[in-house]
Amino acid sequence: MFDSGKVIAGLIVFLILVTAPLWYGAISGRGGEVPELVLPVELEGQDCIRDTEYMRASHMDLLNQWRDDVVRNGERVYEAPDGRRYVMSLQNTCMSCHHNKTEFCDRCHDYMSVDPYCWQCHVEPQERER
């Protein structure tokens, strides 16, 4: 091989670029930093419409299903697996407990690098103290 030095140098640069996010996370100490979400004190002990694990993993699926049911089928009431019934409303049901969008929604969405399109149709809530 005539250009073995260039090939080896290219491979080294490639490996550095590919592993840069891992090194950055290790050096900055933020690699495993998962946001901790806390409900306001007055809501502690209250149950959400579904269990915590389900909501962490699948709230976006639930909200998409709600959107389809309300907009396309005219259904307005959601019955949870435990039999409780809720109005299918992001602003009136979800945001009544999770009222601080910056502290609750945005922290996880920023961590996961997702940009949900909820606020393209809904009015973005004004931050308020409870």
TAMOHU-V815161 format. One record per pair of residues at least 6 apart in sequence whose ideal C-beta (glycine too) atoms are under 8 Angstrom apart, sorted by sequence separation. I is the first residue (numbers start at 1). J is the second residue. D is the distance in Angstrom with one decimal. If there is no record, write none. Layout:
i & j & d
I & J & D
I & J & D
//
This chain:
i & j & d
1 & 7 & 6.9
25 & 31 & 3.2
49 & 55 & 7.9
69 & 75 & 4.2
70 & 76 & 6.2
79 & 85 & 5.2
80 & 86 & 6.8
87 & 93 & 5.5
95 & 101 & 7.5
98 & 104 & 4.5
109 & 115 & 7.2
25 & 32 & 8.0
39 & 46 & 7.6
48 & 55 & 5.7
55 & 62 & 7.7
78 & 85 & 6.9
86 & 93 & 5.3
98 & 105 & 6.9
109 & 116 & 6.1
77 & 85 & 5.4
78 & 86 & 4.8
22 & 31 & 7.8
69 & 78 & 7.7
77 & 86 & 7.1
78 & 87 & 7.6
77 & 87 & 6.4
78 & 88 & 4.9
76 & 87 & 6.1
77 & 88 & 6.8
105 & 116 & 7.9
50 & 62 & 7.1
66 & 78 & 6.5
76 & 88 & 5.8
49 & 62 & 8.0
75 & 88 & 7.0
70 & 88 & 5.2
69 & 88 & 6.2
66 & 88 & 4.2
66 & 89 & 8.0
101 & 124 & 7.0
66 & 90 & 7.5
101 & 125 & 5.3
102 & 127 & 5.9
99 & 125 & 6.8
101 & 127 & 6.8
63 & 90 & 6.4
100 & 127 & 6.1
90 & 118 & 6.2
100 & 128 & 7.8
49 & 78 & 7.1
99 & 128 & 6.2
50 & 80 & 6.2
95 & 125 & 5.5
49 & 80 & 5.3
50 & 81 & 7.3
63 & 94 & 7.9
91 & 122 & 5.9
99 & 130 & 6.3
90 & 122 & 5.8
91 & 123 & 7.2
91 & 125 & 7.0
49 & 84 & 7.2
49 & 86 & 5.3
49 & 93 & 7.2
48 & 97 & 7.2
46 & 97 & 7.2
43 & 97 & 5.4
63 & 118 & 7.3
60 & 116 & 7.2
39 & 97 & 6.7
39 & 98 & 7.7
40 & 99 & 7.6
40 & 100 & 7.8
37 & 103 & 7.8
37 & 104 & 5.8
37 & 107 & 6.7
37 & 108 & 6.8
35 & 107 & 4.2
35 & 108 & 5.7
35 & 111 & 5.2
34 & 111 & 7.0
42 & 130 & 6.5
40 & 130 & 5.2
//
